[in-house]
Amino acid sequence: NRNMPVQRLVASPDRTCVENFITHNGDFEFYQLNGKIYEIETIQKWLAQATEIDMQTPVDSAAIAGIVDLIRCRGCFTLSVRYVICLGLSSSQIVGDENEGPVQRLPSYYQYEAIGNFFEEALSIFQTEYPL
């Protein structure tokens, strides 16, 4: 019916708790990023900085969970920005400590959140101007 109002969908923030459980020793020995191969020890040190969570155990399953935590960012601008900076840029690299090269300073979660807020605001403005 042409007289029926059009229902408009608007994206809105929502909080969801997500946990990654790795139940098998996954034999995670290396990770390749931008043509360079990184060994597990380097990845583990870097993950503590990238996720702001200290390495709880040296097992590779914990590193797998850390990488999954970085990769899983669907529906969250904050996590999407973290993914892009940590793994998505052509300049992204994994540096565990100063012995492996200059340690890059990664943003804090709150800094990622501030950057993500710009994207959220831009989407809100876009949806106001161009209803989906």
N, C-alpha and C positions, 0 to 999 in steps of 0.2 A: 504494500500500500504506500503510495507516494506521500501521504499525509502523516505517516508515522515518523516520529523523530529518529534521527540516526544516533545509534548508541556509539559513544566514543570511548575507546580504550586509552587509558593514560597509565604509563609506567609509574610506579610509586615504590619507594624504598621498603624493604622487608628484611627482617633479620632471620637468619637460619643458621643453626649450629650443624656443622659437618665434621665428622671424624673419619680419618682414614685408618683402617685396620689392615695391616699386612700380616698374613698368617703363615707365610711360608718363607724360608730362606731363599730369597730370589736370586742369589748369586750376582749381585749388582757390583761389578768390578770396575766399571768405568762409565763415563758419560761423554758423548761427543757434542760439542757446541761450537758453531761457527768454524768448523774444520779442524778443531783442536780436540784431542782426547784428554780427559781429566781422570785421574785415578781416584779411587774411593776415598782415600785419606784426605785428599784435597777437597773433594766434594763435601765430606762430612764437616770439615772446618768451615767451609764457605756457607753451608746450609745453616749453621748456627747464627751467622751474620744475616743471611738472606731472610730467615724466618723469625729472627729474634728469639729463638728457643735454643737453649744450650743442649748440646749433644748428650742425651741421657745414657746411651750405650753405644759401643763401637760396632755393633752388628750392622750388616748391610741392609737389613729389613727396615731399620729406622731411617736410613738414608733414602730408601725407596719411598717411605711415607713422606719424607721431607720434600722430595721432588714432586710427588703427587700433590702435596699441599700447594706447591708453587704453580703447578699446571692447572689445577682445578680452580677456575675463577669465574665460571659462568654466572652471569647475573649480578656481578659485583664489580663496580668500577674500581674500587680500591684494590682488590685482588688482581684485576686485569692490568692495572698500572704496574703492580709489583711484578707480575709475570713478564710484561714487556721489558721492564728495566733489567730484570734478572736473566731472562732467557730469550727475549724476543728481538732485541736490537742487534744489528750487525756488529756492534762494539761490545756486546755482552760477553763477559768472561767469568770464569770460576777461579778465584784466587783464595786459597785457604789461609796463607800467612805470608809474611814478607820474604820468606825464603823462596817463594815461587814467583815473585814479581811484586810490583807495587800493589799494595792492598787498596782496592777500590772502596770508597765509602758509599755504602748503599743507604738509601733513605730509610727512616724509621717507619713503622706502621702508620703513625699519625701523619707523617709527610705524604705517604701514599694516599691516605684518606683525604687529605687536603687537595691533592691533585685529582683524585677521583671525583671530588665534589664539583670541580669545574665541568667534568663530563656530564655528571648528573644534572647540573643546572642547564647546560647547553641542550641536553635532550628535552628537558622540561620546556624550555623556550621554543624549541623546534616543534614539540607537540602542540603547543599553544597556537603557533603560527600555521602549522600544517597538521591538522588532526588526522590521526591514523584510523 
